[in-house]
Amino acid sequence: MTSDVVTDVDAGVAVLTLNRPDHLNAYTADMGTLLSRAYQECDENDDVRAIVVTGAGRAFCAGADFSGGATPFDRPEDGAGFSASPIDPPAFELRKPVIAAVNGHAIGIGLTIALQADIRIVAESAKYAVVQVRRGVIPDCMAHWTLAHLTTLGVAAEVLLTGRTFDGPEAVAYGIANRAVPAAQVLGTALEMARDIAVNVAPMSAALCKRLLWDTAIQGYTPRQVASLETQLHHRVMGTPDASEGVAAFFERRAPRFGSQVSRDWKALPEP
């Protein structure tokens, strides 16, 4: 049987593909479980330096699966097994950069999953919306937090409270997406960025930088607290073999050969 999420690792880049193209990659609980597992495995695999999430076929994810008369918004018995944030860990909690290659329509949970990535490349002509309020429920996957941090509170309110549809250029104008390109170029653009990270960015530097970036948003650190953390983390990486290699590669005009391994060398961020 074909998996709802396919993982392919090549040259330091893991491509995770939502794989129900006949259903526009509509979200199922199995897909959520598999994506969560793939995230965890990639985060623990030192051969993975960057992660790209995309969809098979002409959509990224068309939202919750209603095929076969399914009603995913029915109340679960005693709330058993239900979470409004089924992707665990979310992409922003990983130590590897995650790029969402949103190759086509991303509706409802399809878009809220992409909002958890670090970077979003979207298709210009595709449709995007967080439609849950139009289905009698509310947005999920921490969208009330991710969207408010990616853009302004006013834009987040418009997107979440109206549930309206917008296209790629509007997503960029809103600050929801980093770039909008023709659909055929979305995956290639994301892979180019991911491969550049895999070749040229020190794994530990990426991990520390990402965690400080997101932890600052999550914890609400002040500028002075961030300055303290940046200083402490500089002491952690200055004088390491990776720091020496990065400078040597720059002067020798070659690709760096970084030796740090996040699985082996990782230590959590200190207190500010």
RAGI-V778585 format. One line per field, one symbol per residue. ss: DSSP state (~ for helix, > for strand, _ for the rest). phi: phi as a letter, one per 20 degrees, with the letter a starting at -180 (. if undefined). psi: psi as a letter, one per 20 degrees, with the letter a starting at -180 (. if undefined). Layout:
ss->???
phi->???
psi->???
This chain:
ss->____>>>>>>__>>>>>>__~~~___>_~~~~~~~~~~~~~~~~_____>>>>>>___>>>__>__~~~_______~~~___________~~~___>>>>>>__>>>_~~~~~~____>>>>>____>>__~~~~_______~~~~~~~~__~~~~~~~~~~___>_~~~~~~~____>>>_~~~~~~~~~~~~~~~~~~__~~~~~~~~~~~~~~~~~___~~~~~~~~~~~~~~~___~~~~~~~~~~~~_________~~~~_______
phi->.effcddcdblndedddfccgfdllgfcfffffffgffgffffeeffedbcddbcfmeceaeofedfmmfcfefffflmfmebfcfecefgfefedfddeeefagcclfffffffeffccdcegefdcadegfednccgclmffefffefcefffgffffeemfebdfgfffffnfdebccggfdffffffgffffffeddfgfffffffffffffffemfegfffgffgffffffdfmegffffffffffelcffdfdfcffedfcfffff
psi->qpqipppppplippooppmlhikkkqprhgggghggggggghhioiiohqpppaqqbjqfojaqojqkjqnijqpqpjjpjppimiooqqhiiriqppponnibpoqchghhghiirhqppqpgjrppqnjhhijjbrqakkhhgghhhharhgggggghhhjrqraghhhghijhqhqprqhiigghgghggghgghgippghggggggggghhgggikqrhhhgggggghhghhhpjrhhgghggghghilrpqnqiqohhhippqqrq.
